[in-house]
Amino acid sequence: MLPSNRQYAVVLTALRLYAGLFWLAYGIEKFTHPATFMPPTGLMATYLLQAVAHTAGPYHDFLVSFVLPHERIFAELVRSGEVLVGCALVLGIFTRFAGGVGIVLGLNYLASKGGMSSLADWTGIDGIAIVLSALCLLLPLGRPLGIDALLYALRPRRGATTTAGPTAAPPIEAEFVEEPPLEEPSAPRD
């Protein structure tokens, strides 16, 4: 439940808009300059080769066996994911889901650079993206001035009866039937 403080709502809205514009700025740039990002000559190919060089273990195997052969598909997923997360946060719709997707994107960027071992690795753009996305996941940022507020208001409530028209079902009422007490045990005796 949100407090009724307008300043709190303004701060939440500003935080959501900042996170959304952050993701939109990085995603739209990849759409407006596809030659500099898309494989085979763009930055995505360079990032993938650096990721293969900096990672080890199952993530390295995933990159080599699955991502590198399909690098164009993953490049589309990256730039589309960034734009969709940004749009969802700016509009305030599905903000918690968008925050979760943003965390996955940010952790993937951080892991591909081999930077999950120290706190210094988290101070760059990827760390900022993860923190902003985590705030979107944990706080109800879509409720003030967002489409999530409308969806929240329209959701069905538990225990509420609907009177939507002639097809609405009547409410269910519990029926109590009294039974006489047991006089003798009903178990067989030996």
C-alpha positions as CSV (number, residue, x, y, z in Angstrom):
1,M,0.0,0.0,0.0
2,L,1.4,3.4,-0.9
3,P,1.4,6.3,1.5
4,S,-0.8,9.1,0.4
5,N,2.1,11.5,0.3
6,R,2.3,13.4,-3.1
7,Q,6.0,13.9,-2.7
8,Y,6.5,10.1,-2.5
9,A,4.5,9.7,-5.6
10,V,6.5,12.3,-7.4
11,V,9.8,10.7,-6.4
12,L,8.6,7.3,-7.6
13,T,7.4,8.7,-10.9
14,A,10.7,10.5,-11.4
15,L,12.7,7.4,-10.7
16,R,10.5,5.3,-13.0
17,L,10.8,7.8,-15.8
18,Y,14.6,8.1,-15.3
19,A,15.0,4.3,-15.5
20,G,12.8,4.1,-18.6
21,L,14.6,6.9,-20.4
22,F,17.9,5.3,-19.4
23,W,16.9,2.0,-21.2
24,L,15.3,3.9,-24.1
25,A,18.4,6.0,-24.8
26,Y,20.6,2.9,-25.1
27,G,18.1,0.9,-27.0
28,I,17.1,3.5,-29.6
29,E,20.7,4.3,-30.3
30,K,21.1,0.7,-31.4
31,F,18.1,1.0,-33.8
32,T,19.1,4.4,-35.2
33,H,22.7,3.2,-36.0
34,P,22.3,-0.5,-36.8
35,A,25.6,-0.7,-38.7
36,T,27.6,0.2,-35.6
37,F,25.8,-2.3,-33.4
38,M,24.6,-5.3,-35.5
39,P,26.8,-8.2,-36.5
40,P,29.0,-9.1,-38.3
41,T,31.0,-5.8,-38.1
42,G,29.2,-4.0,-35.3
43,L,29.8,-3.7,-31.6
44,M,27.7,-6.7,-30.8
45,A,30.3,-9.0,-32.5
46,T,33.1,-7.3,-30.6
47,Y,31.2,-7.6,-27.3
48,L,30.6,-11.3,-27.9
49,L,34.2,-12.0,-28.7
50,Q,35.3,-10.0,-25.5
51,A,32.7,-12.0,-23.5
52,V,34.1,-15.3,-24.7
53,A,37.6,-14.2,-23.8
54,H,36.6,-12.9,-20.3
55,T,34.2,-15.6,-19.1
56,A,34.6,-19.2,-18.0
57,G,32.4,-22.1,-17.0
58,P,28.8,-22.7,-18.0
59,Y,28.3,-19.0,-19.1
60,H,31.3,-19.3,-21.5
61,D,29.9,-22.6,-22.9
62,F,26.5,-21.0,-23.4
63,L,28.1,-18.1,-25.3
64,V,30.2,-20.3,-27.5
65,S,27.7,-23.0,-28.3
66,F,24.5,-21.0,-28.4
67,V,24.9,-17.2,-28.7
68,L,27.8,-17.0,-31.1
69,P,26.1,-19.1,-33.8
70,H,23.0,-17.0,-33.4
71,E,24.5,-13.6,-32.8
72,R,22.2,-11.7,-35.1
73,I,19.1,-13.1,-33.2
74,F,20.6,-12.1,-29.9
75,A,21.5,-8.7,-31.2
76,E,17.9,-8.2,-32.1
77,L,16.8,-9.4,-28.7
78,V,19.2,-7.1,-26.9
79,R,18.1,-3.9,-28.7
80,S,14.4,-4.8,-28.7
81,G,14.6,-5.8,-25.0
82,E,16.1,-2.4,-24.1
83,V,13.5,-0.5,-26.0
84,L,10.6,-2.5,-24.6
85,V,11.9,-2.2,-21.1
86,G,12.3,1.5,-21.6
87,C,8.8,2.0,-23.1
88,A,7.2,-0.1,-20.3
89,L,8.8,2.0,-17.6
90,V,8.0,5.3,-19.2
91,L,4.4,4.3,-19.6
92,G,4.2,2.7,-16.2
93,I,2.9,-0.6,-17.5
94,F,4.1,-3.9,-16.2
95,T,6.8,-2.1,-14.3
96,R,7.8,-5.0,-12.1
97,F,8.1,-7.4,-15.0
98,A,10.1,-4.7,-16.9
99,G,12.4,-4.3,-13.9
100,G,13.0,-8.0,-13.8
101,V,13.9,-8.1,-17.5
102,G,16.2,-5.1,-17.0
103,I,18.0,-6.9,-14.2
104,V,18.5,-9.9,-16.4
105,L,19.9,-7.7,-19.2
106,G,22.2,-5.8,-16.8
107,L,23.5,-9.0,-15.2
108,N,24.1,-10.4,-18.6
109,Y,26.1,-7.3,-19.7
110,L,28.1,-7.5,-16.4
111,A,28.8,-11.2,-16.7
112,S,29.9,-10.9,-20.4
113,K,32.5,-8.4,-19.3
114,G,33.8,-10.8,-16.6
115,G,32.8,-8.3,-14.0
116,M,30.9,-10.1,-11.3
117,S,33.8,-10.6,-8.9
118,S,34.4,-7.2,-7.2
119,L,32.4,-4.1,-6.2
120,A,34.4,-2.0,-8.5
121,D,32.9,-3.8,-11.5
122,W,29.4,-2.7,-10.4
123,T,30.1,1.0,-10.5
124,G,29.8,1.4,-14.3
125,I,26.8,1.7,-16.5
126,D,25.8,-1.9,-16.1
127,G,25.7,-1.6,-12.3
128,I,23.5,1.5,-12.6
129,A,21.2,-0.4,-15.0
130,I,20.9,-3.2,-12.5
131,V,20.2,-1.0,-9.5
132,L,17.6,1.1,-11.4
133,S,15.9,-2.1,-12.7
134,A,15.9,-3.6,-9.2
135,L,14.2,-0.5,-7.8
136,C,11.6,-0.9,-10.5
137,L,11.1,-4.5,-9.5
138,L,10.9,-3.9,-5.8
139,L,9.0,-0.6,-5.5
140,P,5.5,0.0,-6.9
141,L,6.8,2.6,-9.4
142,G,3.9,2.0,-11.9
143,R,1.2,3.0,-9.4
144,P,1.6,6.8,-9.3
145,L,0.9,8.3,-12.8
146,G,1.2,5.0,-14.7
147,I,-0.9,2.5,-16.5
148,D,-0.3,0.0,-13.7
149,A,-2.5,2.2,-11.5
150,L,-5.4,1.7,-13.9
151,L,-4.8,-2.1,-14.0
152,Y,-4.6,-2.2,-10.3
153,A,-7.9,-0.4,-9.9
154,L,-9.6,-2.7,-12.5
155,R,-8.4,-6.0,-11.0
156,P,-11.0,-8.2,-9.3
157,R,-10.9,-8.1,-5.5
158,R,-11.2,-11.2,-3.3
159,G,-14.5,-11.5,-1.7
160,A,-16.1,-8.9,-3.9
161,T,-19.4,-9.8,-5.5
162,T,-20.0,-8.7,-9.1
163,T,-23.1,-7.1,-10.4
164,A,-22.1,-7.0,-14.0
165,G,-25.6,-7.6,-15.4
166,P,-28.1,-10.4,-15.9
167,T,-25.4,-13.1,-16.4
168,A,-23.7,-12.4,-13.0
169,A,-23.8,-15.5,-10.8
170,P,-25.5,-15.2,-7.5
171,P,-23.2,-15.2,-4.5
172,I,-22.5,-18.6,-2.9
173,E,-23.8,-19.0,0.6
174,A,-22.6,-21.7,3.1
175,E,-25.2,-24.1,4.4
176,F,-25.0,-25.5,7.9
177,V,-26.6,-28.9,8.5
178,E,-26.8,-30.1,12.1
179,E,-26.0,-33.7,12.8
180,P,-26.9,-35.7,15.9
181,P,-24.0,-36.6,18.2
182,L,-22.7,-40.1,18.1
183,E,-24.1,-42.2,21.0
184,E,-21.9,-45.3,20.7
185,P,-18.6,-45.9,19.0
186,S,-19.2,-47.3,15.5
187,A,-15.9,-49.3,15.4
188,P,-16.2,-53.1,15.5
189,R,-15.1,-54.8,18.7
190,D,-13.0,-57.9,18.8
